[in-house]
Amino acid sequence: MRPGPTNSLTDVPGLQVGHATLRDSAAGSLTGSTVVLAPPDGAVGGVDVRGAAPGTRETDLLDPRRLVKRVNAILLSGGSAYGLAAADGVMNGLESVGVGYPLGSPGSVVPIVPAAVVFDLGRGGRFGARPDASTGMAALTAAAAPGGKGPVRCGSVGAGTGAVVGKFKGGVGSASAVLSTGAVVAALVVLNAAGSAVDPHSGELYGARFGLAGEFPALRPPTAAELTAAAEAGLLHGSVEGPLRATTLAVLGTDLTLSKAQCTMLASLGADGLARGVRPVHTMLDGDTTFALAVPTRPEPELDEMHELLTAGADCVTRAIVNAALAAESVTTSAGHWPSYLDTFPSASP
C-alpha cells in the first residue's frame, strides 16, 4: 500500500479543504475553522461520536435511518460550542451558489453542513476570541478556491490553530492510502486531545509505527537527555486544563460508492485509528467525533475491498495524527506555552 499523490484528504477526487486561521496576539485569538467541501451534488456521509463531551451540529442527519442521503460540506472549528456558529457562514456561502438540499423552486435549497468543534477557548489569551459565521465563510472560500484542491496544509492552521495534545502543541494532520484496486481512502485530523500522542517511556509518537513504507523515515527515538528534560518539565503525560478542554476531530473520505451505513462503519473504524495514536482516548474531557464521506466515483466495494478500506482508513487516521504532531509549531501566548514535538525532541528528526 502507498500514499496518494499529496498524502492528504484531497487525494479523494472531489473533496477540497480550506482553512481560516485567527491568530493575533493583540486580539488574544488562537483559533480557527476548517471546511471539507464536497462536490456540488454532495457526498454520502456517516459519523461516529466517541467522546463524552461532544459539540456537534446536524450529526443526527447522518444516521442511516434519516432522510437526507448526502452532505455538502463538513465544518470543523475551534471555539467549543460557540464555534458551531461558523457553520452559518458555510451554509450562507453554499446557498448563495445554489448548493444544498433542493426544496422545489430554483434557488430554494438547504445546505447540509454537519459540524463539530474542539475546545480551545482562551488559549490565545481572550476567552471571547472565537470563530463566527465570517470565519466559516472564509474557510469555505478557501476550500472552493483552486488551492482547496491541492495538498492539505497541516500544523497550526484552521481548526487546529489553538489545538493542544497532552502538554504539546497539536494541530491539523492528514494522510491517504491507495488500495490494491486503485481506490483511495484518506483522513484529516484536528488533534486536540486530553491524552498524549507521545510514549512517555521512549519519547516516540505512538502512531509512527503505522506509517507506510518510507513515510516517516527520518524519525528516530529522542536522546536520553531530551527525554529526561521533557519528563522533568512534565510534558510526557496527558493534560487537564479544566472541564471540557479537549476533543479530536477527524474526517475520512473515499472515492468508493458507499451507503450511509457503510460510511458510518468507516467512521467507526476511523475512531479506532485515533485510539492507536493517542492515549488515553475518548475520555470524559474529549468530544471525539469522526466523519466519513464517500464521493461515489468507483463501484460499491466487494467484501474484500470493504475490509481493506476499513483497515486502511483507520491507519490513515493514526498516520494523520503523527503528521499533525510533526507539523505543529510551538506557541506562546498570555495564556501559556505549548511546545511542539520536534522543538522538544530535535534529535528525533535530523
N, C-alpha and C positions, 0 to 999 in steps of 0.2 A: 504494500500500500504506500502511496505517496501523497504529499500535499498537493493542492491545486496551485495554479499559477501565482496567486498572491498569498496563499496560506491564510485566507481570511473569508469572512462570510460572503463577500461579494463574488467569490468563485461560483456561487449558486446563480445561474443565469436569471436575471430579472430582479434580484434583490440589490438594493442600494442603501448606503449608510451615510448619515450626516450627523455632525456634532455641533452643538452650540455651547461654548465654554464661557463661564462667568468667573473670571479670576482677576480680582482687583483689590489690592491691599487697602487702598483708600476707601473703597466701598465695603470692605470687610467680606467680600464674596469669594468663595471657593466651591463652586458647584457647576451644574450644567445639565444638559439634556442630550439624548441621542435618539435618533429616529431610524428605524429599519423600514424602508419603503418597499412595498410590494408592487408588482406590475399594475397597470390601470384596472385590469379585471380582477385583481386581488389574488390572495394565496389562501389555501386551506390552512387552518390553524388549530393548535392544541395547546394545552397549558398544564403544568404541574406545580402546585404550591406546597412547599415543604416546611418553610419556616413558621414559627409560632406568631410572628408579628408582621404579617404582610401588609403592604399598602398597594392596592390594585384597583383597576377600573376596567369594566367590560370583560373581565375574565369569565364570567358565567356564560357569555355567548359562545365560548369555545367548547363548552360541554357538548359531546356528540349528540345529546338529546335535544339541543336547541336548534332554532330555525336557521339562523344565519350560517352559511357554509364557508364564506371567505372573509378575510380581513384585508384592509387597505394599507395599514401600517401598524407598527409596534412602537410605542414610546417607552423609553427607559429614562428615568430622571432622578436627579438629586432632589433635595428639599423635603424628604419624607412626605407625609400626606399632603402638604401644601404643594409639592411638586406635581401632583396629579393635574393641577390647573394647566400645565404645559400641554396637555392633550387637547385642550380647547383650541390652541393655536394650530395644532396639526389638523384638527377637524376643519377649522375655518379655511386653512390653505387648500385642503383637498376639495372641500365644497366649491371653492372659487374656480376650480378647473373641472367641475362636474364629476368628480370621482367619489363613489360611495354606493351604498345600498339603494337601488332605484325605487322610487315611490310613485311612478306613473308619469307625471308631466315632465317635460325636459328640464333638466337642472334641479329637479327635486330629488335630492339624494341625502342619505345619512352616512357619512364616512364611518367605517368601523375601525376604531383605533384602541385596541386593548393597551393597557399601560400598567407599569409597575415602577415603584420608587425605592431608592436607597436612603438611608439616614445619613445626612452629612451636615445637619443644621448646626450653625455656629462655628464650623471648623475654619472658616475664613476670618472669624472674629466678630461677625454680626449675625445674630440669630435670624433676623428678618431678611437677610440676603439669600434669596432662593429663586428658582425658576418660576416663570409665569407663562401665560399664553404667548407672549412675544418670544420667549426662549424656545418654546415648541415650534413656532413658526420658523424661527431661524434655523433650527435643526432640520426641519422638513425642507427648507430652501436649499440647504447644503446637500441633503440627500438627493434631491431632484436635479441638482446641477451635474454637469459631466463628471466632476470629481467624485460624486457619490458612487460611481461605478468602479472606481479604482480601489487599490488596496485600502483596507480599513486602517485609519490612523489609530494607533494604540497608545496607552500610557495615561497621563493625567489630563484627559480631554473629555468633553461631553459629560455624560452621566458619571464618569469616573474621575472627574476633576477633584472632588473632595473625598474620594474613596480611601479607606484605610483597611488593611487586612492584618489583624492582630495589632502589633505595635509598628508595623511597617506601612509605607505608602502603598495604596492599591491603585486601581485604575481599570482601563479598558484593555481587553486582550481578545485575540481572535485566532482561529485555526481552521483548516479544512482538510478533507481527505477525498481522494478519488477511489471509488470502489473498483472491484475487479471487472465489473460490467461497464465502467466508464461513468457511472452515475456519481454525483457529488453530494457530500454532506459537509456542513460547516457550522461553526459556532462563534458567537460573540458573547463575551462575558464582561460584566461590570463587577469587579472584585472588591467587595466591601464587607468583610466578614468579621464576626466576633472572634472566630477561631483563627489559627495561624496557617500560613502556607509553607512554613519552614520547619523542617525536622530539628528539634532542639538538640538532638544528640550529634548530628553531623553538620548542621547548617545548610543542608541541601534542600531544594524545593521538593516537596512531596511528589508533585506531578511530573517532574523532569524525566523520570524513568519511563514514562509513557510516550515520549517523543518518538516520532518516526525517524527512520534512518537518516542521520545527518542533520536532524532538526536543531538539536542543542549540542553540537559537537564541542563547543568551547567551554561548556560548563564543567566545573570540577569542584570537589569539596573545598570549602574555605580553609585557610590555615588555622592551626590550633590557637594562635594568638588572636586572630579575628573572632573566632568562635567564643573564646573566653571573654573578650571585651564586650561582645554582644550579650552574653549571658549576664555579665556584671551590670550592664545597662538595662537589664530587664526586657530585652527585645524578643526573646525566644518563646514566648507563650502568647496565648490569646489575650485580648484586652476588653475591658468593660468600662466605657466612659460614663455610662449611665443607662437608664432604660431605653430600649428600642433604638440602639445606637448602630446597628449593622444592616445586613441584607446583601446577598449576592444575587445578581440577575443574570439570566442567560437567554439567548435566542439561537435556536438551531434552525438550519434551513437545508432543504434538499430539492433536487430537480425531478425526483420521482413522483409519480401520481399516488397520493395517499388520501385516505379518508380522514375525517376528523378524529375517529377513534385511533387510527394508526399514528396520526400526528400527536395525539395525547400520549401514546406509548413512547414515541420518540422523545417527547419532553420528559417523561418519567425516567427514561434511561439517561437522559442528559443530566438530570438531578443526581443520579448515581455517580456520574462523572465528576460532579462537584465534590462528592464525598471522598474521592481519591486525591483531591488537590488541596483540601482544607480540613483541618482537624482542631477542635470538634466542628461539626457542621449541622445546619438545620436546628439551631439552638432556640431557646426561648427569647433570645435577643435578636434573632435574624428573621427576615421575612422572605427567605429564599424562594424565588419564583423563576420557572423555566418555561419559555415559549418554544413552540416548534412550528415552522412554516413549510408548506410544500408548494412549490411552483411547478405545476404538472406539465413538464415538457418531455418526460420519459414515461414509459408504460408503468402500470402498477407492478410492484415487485413480487416475484415468487417468494416462497418461504425462505430459501437460502439467501436471496438478496436482501430480504427484510431483516433477517438475522444479522447479516453483515452491516447493514445500515445502522441498526440499533447499537451494535458493538462499536462501530467507528464513530457514531455520533457522541456516545458517552466519552470516548477517548478525545474527541475534539474539544469538549468542554474542559477536560483535565488539561490538555495542552494549551488551551486559551488562557487558563489560569496562570500557567507558567509564563506565557508571553506577556500577560498583564503585569506580573511581578517584575519581569525583566525590563519592561518599557517604562515603569513608573519612575517618577522624578522625586527627589527629596523636596519637602515643602516645609517652610516655617512661616507661621502666622502668629498673630497675637494670641491665638487660642492654643498653640502648641507647635511641636516639631515632629514630623513623621519622616524618618529616613527611608530611602529606597533600599531595596535588597542589594543592588550592586554597589551602592555607596558604602553600605555596611560591610560587605564582603567583596572588596575589589579583587581579591585573588581568585574568586570563583569564575571570573571570566578575564582572559588576557586582554 
